[in-house]
Amino acid sequence: MIAAVLFIGALGGGAAAFFFATGDSDAAGTDASDDDVAKTDPPSASEPDTDKQAATADPQAGTDKTNANAKPLEPVVPRTLDEVTWTTETDTTLEELKVTWGIPKTVLTQLNPKLPRAIPTGTTLVVHAASLGASISIGPPNDGRLLRGVPLPQDDAWRLPDDRSRAFGTLETIKSITAAMDAYAQRFADAEPIQVGDLSRRKGGQISGHQSHQSGIDVDVRLVVDESGEGFDAERNWFLVKTLVDGGDIRAIFLNRTEQAWLREAAVADIGETAVDEYFALISHEPGHTYHMHVRFMCAKQDKRCVGFSQPDAGEHDTKRLKKLPPRLPGGTKSGRSKIRLPKRRG
């Protein structure tokens, strides 16, 4: 029980850190065309960001061995994402939405031609349409960018990041995330919405609190707690992980070793020891990932300059792709890594 209380304490106290929300000056984006590339200095070479929060939980808490609330599974129809809408939470304007949503005014006006100057609370706006063109991931997750990022749709099955300017990914990434969460919501009718953390900016580039999340293939997903709110729900977390991996687009999942152990117990009970190894080959220990997991998706086949690994951890295949990247970023900024300063993390 003590461990469980500590787990929930970390969940509550670390909520702000989970979203990594800060007042980045580049969060607003600009009214420039989508072909403009975010001008950012590359971050440090380490693998994904780590949170300073520490948390523990009862490994037995929340395991619903009877699956009393589980619904029979039916095939999940993939979302086309030809059009994505968001709803305003306050009275706002186009100028404010450019900042809070990270979408240029020209794009919002193009997608919503009859939009009033003063936009009331509860207004539904189109924030993405296939007619804008395909998303493109360029470079590695810790030194990359994203063109025409696709926003994560709103849905009752999940919650968008508090900072919506960080809710963008490649089309393939967003399709994979929504398919897994749709399946989760179908399986667990009583489930609370899954809290999604940061993805990337619409144009990619560095964001505070992270060393990756720059190219539209990373997402943070908060771990599921049991119905009492006092423990790690191993069964439901395992279902979500298994569904993500079964989608075939996962490159890596980063999770604290202790949570991995509890997850593995549920996995073995579900599919057996031998089959489990194939899934856990994709899961790596990353300190600090105790109340959320960091999911990294594969590069889309058509994104020829996308690199799936963070530098300098790229393999031979990814090194070939790195050679195709431009030697300098726009504005004369070198793509070297010598003078970067990472922002201090809160907490």
Secondary structure, 3 states (H helix, E strand, C coil): CHHHHHHHHHHHHCHHHHHCCCCCCCCCCCCCCCCCCCCCCCCCCCCCCCCCCCCCCCCCCCCCCCCCCECCCCCCCCCCCCEEEEECCCCEEHHHHHHHCCCCHHHHHHHCCCCCCEECCCCEEEEEEHHHCCCEEEECCCCCEEECCEECCCECCEECCCCHHHCEECHHHHHHHHHHHHHHHHHECCCCCEEECCCECCCCCCCCCCCCCCCCCEEEEECCECCCCCCECHHHHHHHHHHHHHCCCEEEEEECHHHHHHHHHHHHHHHCHHHHHHHHCCEEECCCCCCEEEEEECCCCCCCCECCCCCCCCCHHHHHHHCCCCCEEHHHEECCCCCCCCCCCCC
